[in-house]
Amino acid sequence: MRRREFITLLGGAAAVWPLGARAQRPERTRRIVFLHALAEDDPEVQARIEAFRRGLETLGWTENRNIKIEHRFSDGDLTRIQAYTMELVSSAPDLIVASSTPVVAALKQATRTTPVVFSVVNDPLGQGFVASLAHPGGNITGFTFVEFTMVGKWLEMLKEIAPSVRRVMLIFNPQTAPHYHIYLREFGAVPATLAAELTAAPVHDEAELEARVAALAREPAGGLIAAPDPFINTRRALIMALAKRYGFPAIYGFRRYVTEGALMSYGPDTADIVRRSASYVDRILKGEKPADLPVQAPTKYELAINLQTAKALGLTVPPSLLARADEVIE
């Protein structure tokens, strides 16, 4: 009986050991790459990286345990974006996270198989990144930033803080943000109640940017809308300096820029958008397809005002605008 019990016990243990061994195998680490349109030392980028990491952690993904996150920073340079795109696609990551129009455009040309989740991207349908917002239909999906109605919002707020403005120039780079021509066309005629002329000012380099702003300064009552696009974002310090030199009120798309001296900003919370994009990364890594995940719009918008800059421009911020602000720099 003792020998028989021993053999039975030994056989039972042998049946259990393989299951235990399988349970103790290390979890496969998934590799994703985040391709940014801005520079590595840009505080805006660092805030997005932290938000993305937190978003993944809440879903059970921990760096260097079950996921590896690599970052590439293009500093708004189209040549660098193309080079990074070719490198990333050939290295076959599990997924690529893309920020900005030129990054997604390059990836659209480079791969039809590697899953891509974009964030802070405008007009993905109009630019051909997805077949439809509800059913993207390919390997790309994600979270948008602004839509054409934002142009009207920026103009309204600029007139509210600086009622004397009569001529407003929307500056953007058509190579990194081609959609703004479409936005202006859809916006149509400026409402008569605003009493302002809105014009597009495409710029391709810093010299052209300075020339455009200098031309606006030759007549009084000018104002600027600095479109959120990689070229403009990486030259925001220059734009702020030009606005200060010529005494222009200007509005931007990112709240963080107001802490750097911009007069005012209004736009979606970029950190929140990137944090939400982690949910699609999680779902795709668990087996869902980008084609089946609908493109999502922002849910949080922010208004920020710098009172020091307003004072330097001789502007008095209306109480109604201050009451709506999410952040006010004293």
Backbone bond lengths (Angstrom), bond angles and torsions (degrees), N, CA, C in turn:
res aa  C-N    CA-C-N  psi(-1)  N-CA   C-N-CA  omega(-1)  CA-C   N-CA-C  phi
1 M - - - 1.459 - - 1.515 110.89 -
2 R 1.328 116.39 -41.82 1.464 118.73 179.89 1.523 112.12 -61.72
3 R 1.392 115.30 -42.03 1.467 119.10 -178.61 1.530 109.41 -66.75
4 R 1.326 116.82 -39.79 1.463 120.72 -179.53 1.533 110.45 -66.00
5 E 1.317 118.69 -41.97 1.474 122.30 178.41 1.523 111.35 -63.14
6 F 1.344 115.65 -37.92 1.466 120.12 -179.61 1.521 111.11 -65.16
7 I 1.347 115.50 -43.21 1.473 119.85 -179.46 1.532 110.03 -65.89
8 T 1.336 117.04 -40.31 1.467 120.93 178.58 1.519 111.12 -62.80
9 L 1.346 116.89 -44.00 1.457 121.85 179.08 1.520 111.61 -63.35
10 L 1.340 115.37 -42.47 1.459 120.48 179.80 1.528 111.00 -63.08
11 G 1.334 116.40 -41.76 1.460 120.31 179.11 1.516 112.00 -64.55
12 G 1.336 116.67 -39.26 1.461 120.25 178.56 1.509 112.07 -64.83
13 A 1.335 116.62 -39.65 1.460 120.43 179.14 1.512 111.08 -65.57
14 A 1.347 115.77 -38.69 1.466 119.45 -179.62 1.517 110.76 -63.40
15 A 1.352 116.05 -33.88 1.460 118.92 179.49 1.519 112.03 -70.82
16 V 1.340 116.72 -29.56 1.462 121.18 -177.69 1.524 111.83 -82.35
17 W 1.325 118.29 -36.33 1.460 121.43 -172.91 1.525 114.32 -54.96
18 P 1.337 119.93 -46.26 1.466 117.91 -179.78 1.522 113.01 -59.94
19 L 1.360 117.38 -36.90 1.450 119.99 178.31 1.513 110.88 -65.51
20 G 1.313 116.41 -41.58 1.453 120.04 178.35 1.509 111.45 -64.66
21 A 1.337 114.97 -40.32 1.463 118.79 179.83 1.514 110.55 -63.86
22 R 1.365 116.39 -40.27 1.453 119.12 179.17 1.522 110.96 -65.45
23 A 1.309 117.91 -37.68 1.453 121.81 -179.05 1.518 111.69 -66.07
24 Q 1.330 117.05 -26.77 1.448 120.32 -176.24 1.533 113.03 -92.84
25 R 1.335 116.41 -1.18 1.448 118.20 177.49 1.525 110.18 -63.61
26 P 1.317 119.06 139.90 1.461 120.50 -179.70 1.519 110.85 -64.23
27 E 1.354 115.97 142.29 1.455 121.76 -179.90 1.527 109.90 -67.23
28 R 1.339 116.57 139.69 1.463 119.74 -178.87 1.520 110.05 -66.48
29 T 1.309 116.19 131.20 1.460 121.52 178.89 1.520 109.58 -84.09
30 R 1.310 116.51 125.67 1.456 121.36 178.03 1.526 109.42 -91.57
31 R 1.309 115.67 141.24 1.469 120.87 -177.16 1.527 110.17 -111.09
32 I 1.328 115.59 121.12 1.456 120.43 174.66 1.524 109.06 -125.06
33 V 1.337 115.81 155.14 1.461 121.09 -179.86 1.525 108.63 -127.13
34 F 1.316 116.09 134.74 1.466 123.17 179.74 1.527 107.40 -108.30
35 L 1.342 116.49 114.26 1.463 121.30 179.42 1.526 108.89 -101.02
36 H 1.333 115.36 114.69 1.464 122.44 -175.38 1.525 111.09 -98.22
37 A 1.323 115.69 151.80 1.458 120.38 177.23 1.522 111.90 -90.80
38 L 1.320 117.90 -13.37 1.458 121.57 -176.51 1.531 111.03 -105.82
39 A 1.331 116.12 -179.45 1.462 122.04 -177.83 1.529 110.61 -82.34
40 E 1.327 115.49 156.07 1.465 120.32 -176.78 1.518 112.00 -62.60
41 D 1.336 117.94 -36.70 1.467 120.41 -176.07 1.529 112.86 -87.83
42 D 1.322 117.48 7.14 1.457 121.06 178.92 1.528 108.81 -73.74
43 P 1.342 118.95 123.92 1.470 120.59 179.39 1.520 113.39 -57.37
44 E 1.331 116.62 -30.62 1.466 120.08 177.82 1.525 110.54 -62.02
45 V 1.326 116.80 -42.60 1.461 121.25 179.51 1.524 110.57 -66.47
46 Q 1.314 116.78 -44.32 1.460 119.76 -178.24 1.526 111.68 -62.57
47 A 1.325 117.26 -35.53 1.465 120.40 176.96 1.526 110.55 -66.01
48 R 1.327 116.82 -37.54 1.464 120.50 179.44 1.532 110.33 -68.68
49 I 1.317 116.83 -40.80 1.469 120.50 179.97 1.521 110.44 -61.42
50 E 1.317 116.37 -44.02 1.467 120.34 -179.85 1.529 110.51 -65.26
51 A 1.327 117.14 -41.61 1.459 120.57 179.02 1.531 111.11 -64.03
52 F 1.321 116.67 -39.20 1.464 121.24 179.29 1.528 110.56 -65.66
53 R 1.326 116.31 -44.17 1.462 120.42 179.42 1.527 110.91 -61.61
54 R 1.331 116.88 -43.40 1.470 120.32 179.15 1.529 110.91 -64.65
55 G 1.331 116.10 -39.64 1.450 119.88 179.10 1.513 112.20 -61.22
56 L 1.330 116.89 -41.87 1.463 120.82 178.34 1.523 111.44 -68.41
57 E 1.323 116.93 -39.53 1.468 120.24 -178.38 1.522 111.79 -62.01
58 T 1.327 116.83 -37.78 1.465 119.38 179.60 1.530 111.41 -66.72
59 L 1.324 116.58 -18.21 1.461 121.61 -179.89 1.527 112.58 -100.62
60 G 1.339 116.01 6.98 1.457 120.14 175.20 1.519 115.80 94.93
61 W 1.341 117.53 11.11 1.460 120.55 179.38 1.522 109.83 -103.50
62 T 1.314 115.83 121.54 1.464 121.69 -178.41 1.517 109.86 -120.46
63 E 1.320 115.38 129.21 1.467 120.02 -179.81 1.520 111.17 -59.25
64 N 1.332 114.67 139.95 1.467 123.93 179.03 1.522 113.21 67.27
65 R 1.334 116.98 9.93 1.468 120.12 171.93 1.530 109.80 -117.06
66 N 1.320 116.09 -65.00 1.464 118.74 178.44 1.524 113.02 -121.72
67 I 1.337 116.28 2.71 1.459 119.36 176.94 1.532 110.21 -149.45
68 K 1.317 115.39 143.74 1.459 121.99 175.27 1.519 107.85 -120.74
69 I 1.337 116.31 123.97 1.467 121.02 -178.23 1.526 109.14 -112.01
70 E 1.309 116.29 121.53 1.464 121.90 175.46 1.527 108.50 -109.53
71 H 1.319 116.35 147.26 1.457 120.92 -178.98 1.530 110.19 -122.93
72 R 1.327 115.91 142.78 1.454 122.70 172.47 1.526 107.21 -127.21
73 F 1.335 115.93 138.44 1.459 121.44 -175.02 1.535 109.02 -122.40
74 S 1.328 116.10 119.17 1.463 119.83 -172.82 1.520 113.95 -98.08
75 D 1.352 118.00 -13.18 1.462 121.27 178.93 1.528 111.55 56.33
76 G 1.322 117.24 32.46 1.456 121.47 177.09 1.514 114.84 71.30
77 D 1.336 117.84 11.92 1.461 122.39 -176.89 1.533 109.81 -92.15
78 L 1.331 117.01 119.30 1.460 120.88 -176.24 1.524 112.47 -64.96
79 T 1.336 117.12 -37.88 1.465 120.56 178.61 1.523 110.88 -63.55
80 R 1.313 116.37 -41.16 1.463 120.54 178.90 1.526 111.01 -67.79
81 I 1.325 116.51 -36.90 1.466 120.30 177.45 1.522 110.41 -61.40
82 Q 1.329 116.65 -44.52 1.461 120.65 178.81 1.530 111.52 -62.49
83 A 1.321 116.46 -42.85 1.465 120.78 -179.27 1.528 111.08 -64.41
84 Y 1.321 116.47 -45.32 1.463 120.18 178.98 1.526 110.94 -64.32
85 T 1.324 116.37 -38.44 1.462 119.83 -179.89 1.516 111.26 -60.14
86 M 1.328 117.00 -47.33 1.459 120.40 179.84 1.531 110.87 -63.01
87 E 1.323 116.22 -40.84 1.468 120.38 178.90 1.518 111.35 -62.34
88 L 1.329 116.48 -46.86 1.460 120.59 -174.93 1.521 111.88 -67.94
89 V 1.307 116.70 -44.61 1.460 119.44 -178.73 1.522 110.88 -63.39
90 S 1.327 117.16 -41.39 1.472 120.37 -179.41 1.524 112.20 -69.03
91 S 1.334 117.49 -23.81 1.469 120.33 -179.92 1.525 112.58 -82.91
92 A 1.325 116.80 -4.71 1.471 123.47 173.94 1.530 114.24 53.20
93 P 1.341 118.56 61.13 1.465 119.64 174.09 1.523 110.57 -72.68
94 D 1.314 116.87 167.17 1.462 119.89 177.31 1.531 111.07 -69.82
95 L 1.338 116.16 -28.62 1.463 120.12 -176.86 1.525 108.83 -165.11
96 I 1.341 116.39 150.59 1.463 121.85 176.00 1.524 108.31 -120.27
97 V 1.324 116.23 132.01 1.463 122.01 172.93 1.525 106.99 -101.02
98 A 1.323 116.95 129.75 1.461 121.71 -172.90 1.515 110.61 -122.48
99 S 1.328 115.72 137.72 1.453 121.28 178.25 1.518 109.23 -122.95
100 S 1.332 117.28 124.82 1.464 126.22 175.28 1.522 113.11 93.47
101 T 1.323 114.18 158.14 1.467 122.35 -178.04 1.522 113.53 -59.71
102 P 1.350 119.98 -52.73 1.473 118.45 -176.50 1.521 113.53 -62.07
103 V 1.319 118.08 -31.43 1.466 121.14 178.44 1.522 110.13 -67.53
104 V 1.328 117.09 -46.84 1.459 120.42 -179.89 1.530 110.82 -66.89
105 A 1.330 116.61 -38.19 1.465 120.13 178.54 1.526 111.01 -61.14
106 A 1.327 116.97 -41.96 1.466 120.60 178.76 1.521 111.33 -65.85
107 L 1.314 117.29 -40.88 1.460 121.11 179.51 1.527 111.47 -68.86
108 K 1.323 116.26 -34.53 1.465 120.24 178.35 1.528 110.34 -60.60
109 Q 1.329 116.27 -37.31 1.464 121.04 179.20 1.523 112.04 -76.86
110 A 1.325 116.65 -29.11 1.471 120.60 -170.41 1.525 114.58 -87.88
111 T 1.335 117.56 -29.24 1.469 118.27 -175.57 1.516 111.34 -149.73
112 R 1.343 114.42 144.05 1.455 121.54 173.92 1.522 110.95 -117.43
113 T 1.326 115.87 5.59 1.468 120.03 -175.85 1.531 113.50 -119.79
114 T 1.327 117.86 -41.72 1.464 120.07 -179.51 1.525 109.70 -65.44
115 P 1.332 118.85 125.48 1.466 120.28 178.64 1.531 111.46 -62.01
116 V 1.330 116.17 135.89 1.459 122.21 179.23 1.523 108.73 -127.09
117 V 1.333 116.09 127.87 1.464 122.07 173.74 1.526 107.05 -114.55
118 F 1.332 117.32 117.64 1.464 119.33 -179.83 1.522 110.64 -98.91
119 S 1.331 114.63 158.12 1.460 121.22 174.61 1.528 107.91 -145.37
120 V 1.348 115.55 149.83 1.468 121.81 179.78 1.535 110.18 56.96
121 V 1.328 115.83 51.34 1.460 122.55 179.82 1.529 108.87 -124.55
122 N 1.334 116.15 138.47 1.466 121.01 -178.18 1.526 111.90 -98.73
123 D 1.321 115.50 143.17 1.464 123.48 171.22 1.526 113.54 47.82
124 P 1.320 119.92 56.40 1.474 121.02 -179.28 1.527 113.19 -64.54
125 L 1.333 117.00 -28.17 1.459 119.53 178.44 1.524 110.90 -73.84
126 G 1.328 117.06 -48.71 1.452 121.32 -179.44 1.512 112.93 -62.31
127 Q 1.326 116.51 -29.10 1.463 120.29 -179.11 1.534 112.73 -90.74
128 G 1.338 115.95 0.94 1.457 119.64 174.61 1.506 115.40 80.56
129 F 1.323 118.43 16.98 1.462 120.76 179.39 1.528 111.17 -75.29
130 V 1.347 116.62 -30.10 1.456 121.55 -179.48 1.524 109.12 -133.91
131 A 1.342 116.18 155.73 1.461 120.96 179.22 1.522 111.47 -74.96
132 S 1.312 116.54 -35.52 1.463 122.52 174.28 1.513 107.73 -158.36
133 L 1.324 116.37 161.50 1.459 119.39 -179.71 1.528 111.22 -70.92
134 A 1.307 116.73 -37.12 1.468 120.60 -178.92 1.522 112.34 -76.21
135 H 1.327 116.41 -34.21 1.469 121.69 -178.46 1.532 108.73 -134.66
136 P 1.325 117.68 86.17 1.472 121.06 -175.00 1.527 113.98 -54.11
137 G 1.330 117.10 -37.03 1.448 120.85 169.95 1.509 118.13 78.07
138 G 1.311 119.38 5.00 1.461 120.58 179.31 1.512 110.71 -141.35
139 N 1.313 116.67 -143.78 1.464 121.35 -179.66 1.527 112.24 -99.46
140 I 1.340 116.78 8.28 1.464 121.09 -174.82 1.520 110.68 -124.43
141 T 1.324 116.08 134.78 1.464 123.01 171.30 1.517 107.97 -156.31
142 G 1.333 117.03 177.14 1.454 117.11 178.30 1.510 114.69 160.77
143 F 1.348 114.65 -148.59 1.463 122.76 -168.72 1.525 109.60 -129.91
144 T 1.325 116.40 126.13 1.458 121.39 -174.03 1.526 111.82 -84.67
145 F 1.330 114.58 174.22 1.467 120.94 179.09 1.526 109.55 -115.07
146 V 1.340 119.29 -92.28 1.458 120.68 -177.61 1.526 110.86 -106.74
147 E 1.332 115.20 160.39 1.457 121.60 173.48 1.521 107.98 -122.75
148 F 1.324 116.58 175.79 1.456 119.30 -169.90 1.522 113.04 -62.30
149 T 1.336 118.84 -27.59 1.467 120.37 -179.22 1.525 111.99 -64.62
150 M 1.342 117.49 -18.22 1.459 120.74 178.53 1.519 111.57 -63.11
151 V 1.331 117.91 -31.04 1.461 120.50 179.00 1.523 109.94 -58.57
152 G 1.326 116.15 -43.96 1.451 119.96 177.45 1.522 112.85 -64.65
153 K 1.337 116.68 -38.43 1.462 120.94 178.54 1.524 110.61 -62.79
154 W 1.355 115.96 -45.44 1.464 119.71 179.66 1.527 110.98 -60.48
155 L 1.323 116.02 -44.05 1.458 120.10 -179.09 1.525 111.25 -64.04
156 E 1.317 116.54 -43.96 1.466 120.65 179.35 1.525 111.22 -60.04
157 M 1.338 116.62 -45.05 1.462 120.10 -177.80 1.521 111.54 -69.77
158 L 1.326 116.69 -34.86 1.468 120.05 177.42 1.523 110.13 -64.72
159 K 1.334 116.56 -40.90 1.466 120.11 177.12 1.526 111.63 -68.83
160 E 1.312 116.50 -30.72 1.462 119.91 -179.44 1.519 111.03 -69.38
161 I 1.328 116.97 -39.37 1.466 119.79 -178.66 1.527 111.39 -85.12
162 A 1.347 117.00 -23.74 1.468 121.40 -179.86 1.528 108.62 -136.77
163 P 1.324 118.23 78.21 1.477 121.89 -174.29 1.526 114.07 -59.91
164 S 1.328 117.38 -23.92 1.468 120.00 -177.15 1.528 113.34 -76.69
165 V 1.332 117.91 -10.39 1.466 121.26 -178.95 1.531 109.94 -64.33
166 R 1.333 115.23 132.36 1.458 120.75 -179.74 1.522 112.87 -120.82
167 R 1.317 117.02 -23.90 1.459 121.22 -178.29 1.523 108.84 -128.29
168 V 1.312 116.61 118.94 1.458 121.56 -176.75 1.523 109.51 -118.67
169 M 1.320 116.01 131.99 1.457 121.89 -177.75 1.523 109.93 -113.79
170 L 1.321 115.91 124.93 1.468 122.04 175.22 1.520 108.01 -93.36
171 I 1.326 117.23 112.28 1.461 120.91 -178.11 1.531 110.14 -100.57
172 F 1.335 115.51 134.95 1.455 121.54 179.84 1.527 108.26 -160.98
173 N 1.316 115.53 163.73 1.457 121.32 176.39 1.534 108.18 -103.83
174 P 1.324 119.28 116.94 1.470 120.47 -177.09 1.521 113.36 -65.78
175 Q 1.332 118.34 -16.91 1.458 120.34 177.75 1.524 111.83 -78.24
176 T 1.316 117.19 -31.02 1.457 120.95 -179.13 1.534 112.76 -105.97
177 A 1.340 116.30 -11.26 1.468 119.95 179.55 1.522 109.90 -149.19
178 P 1.326 118.07 66.92 1.467 120.63 -176.43 1.524 113.90 -67.34
179 H 1.319 117.17 -16.92 1.454 120.74 -174.59 1.523 114.12 -71.78
180 Y 1.332 119.04 -16.08 1.460 119.32 -175.50 1.520 112.93 -68.66
181 H 1.323 118.70 -27.60 1.465 120.56 171.91 1.529 109.84 -60.12
182 I 1.334 115.38 -42.19 1.465 120.68 179.73 1.519 109.87 -66.32
183 Y 1.318 116.59 -41.50 1.455 120.69 -179.09 1.530 110.79 -59.63
184 L 1.327 116.20 -44.25 1.458 119.43 -179.10 1.522 111.17 -66.38
185 R 1.319 117.52 -38.25 1.454 121.00 179.40 1.534 110.45 -64.82
186 E 1.336 116.23 -42.16 1.461 119.76 -179.90 1.524 111.60 -72.18
187 F 1.314 116.19 -30.51 1.459 119.26 178.46 1.522 110.02 -65.32
188 G 1.324 116.28 -33.65 1.458 120.79 176.36 1.513 112.79 72.73
189 A 1.299 115.53 -155.64 1.466 120.74 -177.81 1.526 110.21 -67.54
190 V 1.320 114.97 140.92 1.462 120.16 177.27 1.519 108.84 -67.93
191 P 1.328 117.60 132.76 1.463 119.34 178.75 1.523 112.01 -53.36
192 A 1.325 116.03 138.12 1.465 120.60 -177.22 1.526 112.02 -60.14
193 T 1.324 116.57 -28.72 1.462 119.84 -178.65 1.529 112.07 -64.76
194 L 1.341 117.45 -24.16 1.464 120.07 -179.47 1.524 111.88 -80.80
195 A 1.308 117.35 -22.75 1.470 122.11 178.05 1.520 111.26 49.63
196 A 1.332 115.91 53.70 1.462 120.24 -179.81 1.523 109.64 -146.30
197 E 1.326 115.09 147.63 1.459 121.61 176.78 1.525 108.89 -100.50
198 L 1.320 116.50 122.61 1.462 121.38 -179.13 1.523 109.42 -107.17
199 T 1.328 116.31 125.45 1.465 120.71 179.94 1.523 110.41 -129.20
200 A 1.340 115.26 152.11 1.463 121.06 176.06 1.517 109.27 -89.17
201 A 1.318 115.82 140.85 1.464 121.30 179.33 1.524 109.09 -132.46
202 P 1.333 117.81 81.17 1.470 119.73 176.98 1.516 111.40 -68.24
203 V 1.327 116.75 134.61 1.466 121.95 179.30 1.527 108.68 -131.06
204 H 1.335 116.17 146.78 1.461 120.91 -176.42 1.524 113.49 -114.04
205 D 1.331 117.13 -16.98 1.455 120.58 179.46 1.525 109.04 -154.60
206 E 1.321 116.57 176.21 1.456 120.45 -175.48 1.525 112.29 -66.54
207 A 1.347 117.33 -36.02 1.459 120.56 179.16 1.523 110.86 -62.23
208 E 1.326 116.47 -42.95 1.457 120.42 178.91 1.524 110.73 -68.63
209 L 1.316 116.67 -35.81 1.460 120.94 176.46 1.529 110.53 -60.55
210 E 1.327 116.90 -49.20 1.466 120.75 179.69 1.516 111.37 -62.85
211 A 1.330 116.79 -39.34 1.464 120.36 -179.87 1.518 111.57 -65.13
212 R 1.308 117.15 -40.34 1.468 121.53 179.57 1.532 111.02 -62.67
213 V 1.329 115.81 -45.99 1.465 119.67 -178.95 1.522 110.55 -67.62
214 A 1.333 117.26 -39.39 1.465 120.81 178.12 1.526 110.80 -62.56
215 A 1.338 116.64 -37.98 1.463 120.21 178.51 1.522 111.05 -65.46
216 L 1.322 116.46 -38.54 1.467 120.42 177.99 1.521 110.74 -63.76
217 A 1.324 116.23 -32.48 1.463 121.21 -176.16 1.526 112.86 -74.94
218 R 1.339 117.98 -11.12 1.467 119.97 -178.25 1.520 112.06 -71.04
219 E 1.326 116.80 -17.24 1.455 121.43 176.11 1.523 108.67 -123.21
220 P 1.322 117.45 152.76 1.476 119.63 -176.91 1.529 112.76 -75.04
221 A 1.329 114.72 170.44 1.469 123.79 170.95 1.523 112.99 65.48
222 G 1.341 116.53 41.44 1.456 120.66 178.23 1.520 112.57 -96.37
223 G 1.322 116.24 157.82 1.459 122.35 176.53 1.514 110.06 -150.21
224 L 1.336 116.72 161.83 1.461 121.77 -175.40 1.520 111.56 -124.41
225 I 1.339 115.09 142.10 1.453 122.05 164.52 1.523 105.94 -116.50
226 A 1.329 116.59 114.72 1.462 121.80 179.72 1.523 108.04 -91.29
227 A 1.313 116.45 101.69 1.464 120.83 -175.85 1.523 111.12 -63.21
228 P 1.326 117.78 138.50 1.464 119.65 175.74 1.523 110.49 -72.32
229 D 1.306 117.29 97.66 1.455 121.64 172.91 1.525 107.33 -144.60
230 P 1.324 119.13 157.03 1.472 120.83 -172.34 1.523 114.50 -54.16
231 F 1.337 117.61 -40.84 1.460 119.91 179.64 1.524 110.96 -64.18
232 I 1.329 116.49 -49.38 1.468 120.75 -179.23 1.526 110.43 -64.27
233 N 1.327 117.01 -42.53 1.458 120.23 -177.69 1.527 112.10 -61.52
234 T 1.330 116.60 -39.02 1.458 119.19 -178.80 1.527 112.26 -79.76
235 R 1.349 117.17 -7.24 1.481 121.27 176.01 1.520 111.01 -115.00
236 R 1.319 117.64 20.29 1.451 119.66 -175.01 1.526 112.98 -63.05
237 A 1.336 117.91 -32.83 1.461 120.12 178.34 1.529 110.14 -62.98
238 L 1.333 116.74 -40.48 1.459 120.77 177.49 1.517 110.60 -64.85
239 I 1.326 117.21 -43.35 1.466 120.47 -179.45 1.523 110.86 -63.69
240 M 1.336 116.97 -41.82 1.463 120.06 177.34 1.524 110.96 -62.11
241 A 1.333 116.69 -39.67 1.467 120.81 179.38 1.523 110.61 -65.72
242 L 1.331 116.89 -40.72 1.465 120.45 179.01 1.525 110.71 -67.19
243 A 1.341 117.15 -40.98 1.462 120.54 178.34 1.529 110.64 -62.07
244 K 1.313 115.98 -38.58 1.459 120.34 177.97 1.526 111.02 -68.35
245 R 1.334 116.29 -42.45 1.469 120.73 -178.16 1.521 111.29 -61.50
246 Y 1.333 116.77 -43.29 1.464 120.55 -175.57 1.526 113.57 -97.09
247 G 1.335 116.33 -1.59 1.458 119.74 177.68 1.517 114.29 71.74
248 F 1.346 116.31 34.08 1.460 121.09 -179.27 1.526 111.35 -90.65
249 P 1.330 118.50 133.24 1.459 119.22 164.27 1.526 108.75 -73.05
250 A 1.321 117.41 140.02 1.468 121.44 -177.96 1.521 109.72 -141.13
251 I 1.322 115.61 146.83 1.459 121.31 177.22 1.519 108.99 -122.19
252 Y 1.332 115.86 143.50 1.465 123.35 -175.49 1.519 109.64 -124.03
253 G 1.334 116.16 172.23 1.450 120.50 -176.87 1.512 115.45 -96.85
254 F 1.354 117.62 -14.73 1.459 120.43 -174.27 1.531 110.61 -115.50
255 R 1.308 115.74 128.70 1.470 122.44 -178.42 1.530 112.43 -58.33
256 R 1.303 116.98 -37.02 1.464 120.59 -176.12 1.526 112.23 -59.57
257 Y 1.322 117.60 -29.58 1.461 120.47 -176.09 1.530 112.25 -66.71
258 V 1.329 116.60 -25.74 1.460 120.45 178.87 1.531 110.24 -66.26
259 T 1.324 116.89 -33.03 1.467 119.87 176.65 1.531 111.20 -69.89
260 E 1.341 116.64 -17.53 1.461 121.18 179.07 1.525 112.29 -94.22
261 G 1.341 116.52 -0.61 1.454 119.30 176.84 1.512 115.47 120.91
262 A 1.336 118.83 -4.94 1.463 120.84 177.36 1.524 109.89 -65.25
263 L 1.331 116.48 147.61 1.458 120.83 -178.97 1.530 111.87 -64.47
264 M 1.323 115.62 -49.06 1.457 118.98 -171.45 1.527 109.99 -157.78
265 S 1.318 115.98 150.85 1.465 121.00 175.22 1.514 109.19 -141.74
266 Y 1.327 113.72 149.14 1.460 119.37 172.89 1.523 107.91 -147.80
267 G 1.316 115.50 128.87 1.455 119.31 179.96 1.508 110.97 172.27
268 P 1.330 116.38 176.09 1.460 120.74 179.01 1.536 111.79 -64.25
269 D 1.319 114.88 155.85 1.460 122.75 175.50 1.530 107.94 -75.12
270 T 1.338 116.58 105.38 1.464 120.13 -174.32 1.523 112.35 -66.72
271 A 1.326 117.43 -37.68 1.459 119.74 178.71 1.524 110.80 -62.79
272 D 1.328 116.41 -37.83 1.459 120.20 178.71 1.529 110.92 -66.85
273 I 1.330 117.19 -38.50 1.466 120.48 178.19 1.525 110.42 -61.73
274 V 1.337 116.05 -46.85 1.465 120.07 -178.41 1.528 110.52 -66.80
275 R 1.327 117.09 -38.14 1.468 120.45 177.29 1.532 110.25 -60.91
276 R 1.330 117.01 -42.71 1.466 121.16 179.43 1.523 111.55 -66.74
277 S 1.336 117.15 -30.63 1.469 119.49 179.95 1.525 111.57 -63.93
278 A 1.325 116.88 -23.28 1.469 120.27 177.47 1.523 110.85 -61.19
279 S 1.338 117.88 -28.45 1.464 120.07 180.00 1.526 111.28 -65.57
280 Y 1.338 117.17 -35.59 1.463 120.07 177.89 1.523 111.43 -74.48
281 V 1.320 116.19 -34.40 1.464 119.51 174.27 1.526 109.10 -59.71
282 D 1.307 116.09 -45.98 1.468 121.76 179.26 1.528 110.90 -59.72
283 R 1.304 117.91 -47.62 1.464 121.43 -176.26 1.528 112.40 -67.18
284 I 1.329 116.09 -37.76 1.467 119.32 179.70 1.527 110.58 -70.55
285 L 1.325 117.15 -41.95 1.462 119.91 178.52 1.528 111.63 -64.71
286 K 1.317 116.69 -22.27 1.461 120.81 178.28 1.526 112.93 -93.33
287 G 1.353 116.19 5.42 1.461 118.49 171.24 1.508 117.66 119.61
288 E 1.334 118.89 -12.00 1.460 119.34 178.67 1.529 110.27 -75.90
289 K 1.340 115.83 160.32 1.459 121.08 -177.17 1.527 111.11 -104.36
290 P 1.330 117.88 140.96 1.463 120.08 176.25 1.525 112.58 -55.23
291 A 1.325 116.20 -34.68 1.469 121.12 -178.61 1.515 112.52 -58.06
292 D 1.340 117.19 -25.07 1.462 121.69 -175.29 1.529 113.51 -100.56
293 L 1.333 116.86 -1.43 1.462 120.57 -176.87 1.526 109.27 -103.53
294 P 1.331 119.01 113.56 1.466 121.33 -175.10 1.527 112.79 -65.74
295 V 1.312 115.13 146.53 1.466 120.75 175.04 1.524 107.90 -66.31
296 Q 1.332 115.92 135.80 1.460 120.72 -177.56 1.530 111.28 -113.20
297 A 1.322 115.45 148.25 1.465 122.68 -179.78 1.529 110.23 -97.70
298 P 1.326 117.63 164.03 1.470 120.15 177.45 1.522 111.76 -63.09
299 T 1.306 115.51 153.03 1.462 120.76 178.31 1.529 112.48 -118.71
300 K 1.325 117.11 -14.56 1.468 121.40 -178.71 1.530 109.95 -125.66
301 Y 1.333 116.30 127.09 1.467 122.11 177.37 1.522 109.15 -118.07
302 E 1.335 115.56 149.68 1.458 120.31 -175.37 1.530 110.98 -131.93
303 L 1.323 114.89 140.38 1.459 122.17 173.14 1.524 107.92 -118.56
304 A 1.325 116.01 126.64 1.473 120.75 179.45 1.526 109.18 -130.03
305 I 1.329 116.07 143.76 1.471 121.99 -177.02 1.518 109.08 -135.43
306 N 1.337 116.28 137.11 1.460 122.32 176.68 1.531 108.05 -105.66
307 L 1.337 116.37 106.38 1.463 120.60 -176.82 1.527 111.95 -68.75
308 Q 1.328 117.72 -30.11 1.460 120.23 177.93 1.523 110.71 -63.97
309 T 1.328 116.04 -44.25 1.456 120.24 178.93 1.517 110.51 -67.04
310 A 1.335 116.93 -39.34 1.463 120.43 177.41 1.526 110.94 -60.05
311 K 1.314 116.26 -43.18 1.465 120.81 179.83 1.523 110.71 -63.83
312 A 1.337 116.56 -41.79 1.466 120.43 179.58 1.524 111.40 -62.80
313 L 1.330 117.03 -29.16 1.465 121.47 178.91 1.529 112.20 -88.79
314 G 1.330 116.21 -1.68 1.459 120.31 -179.07 1.518 113.51 75.50
315 L 1.320 116.83 27.39 1.455 121.61 -177.73 1.524 111.29 -103.56
316 T 1.317 116.20 141.32 1.451 122.53 173.00 1.522 108.12 -106.81
317 V 1.317 116.65 116.93 1.460 120.74 -176.16 1.525 109.38 -75.69
318 P 1.316 118.65 124.36 1.466 121.29 -179.83 1.534 111.35 -61.41
319 P 1.326 117.72 140.50 1.469 120.71 178.34 1.531 112.70 -55.28
320 S 1.330 117.01 -34.75 1.462 119.88 -179.26 1.524 111.28 -64.11
321 L 1.341 117.20 -34.26 1.455 121.19 178.74 1.529 110.31 -74.70
322 L 1.328 115.65 -40.67 1.464 119.85 177.60 1.527 111.19 -61.92
323 A 1.316 116.83 -37.26 1.474 120.94 -178.47 1.517 111.16 -66.14
324 R 1.325 117.68 -27.18 1.456 120.78 -178.81 1.530 112.61 -89.52
325 A 1.316 117.55 -10.41 1.459 121.52 -174.25 1.527 111.93 -71.29
326 D 1.320 116.43 139.04 1.454 122.01 174.33 1.523 111.55 -84.37
327 E 1.330 116.61 -25.75 1.466 121.33 177.60 1.525 108.83 -146.27
328 V 1.335 115.19 134.85 1.458 121.16 176.91 1.518 107.99 -126.52
329 I 1.337 116.35 121.72 1.468 121.98 177.63 1.517 106.85 -89.96
330 E 1.335 116.55 116.20 1.472 121.30 -178.06 1.530 110.86 -74.48
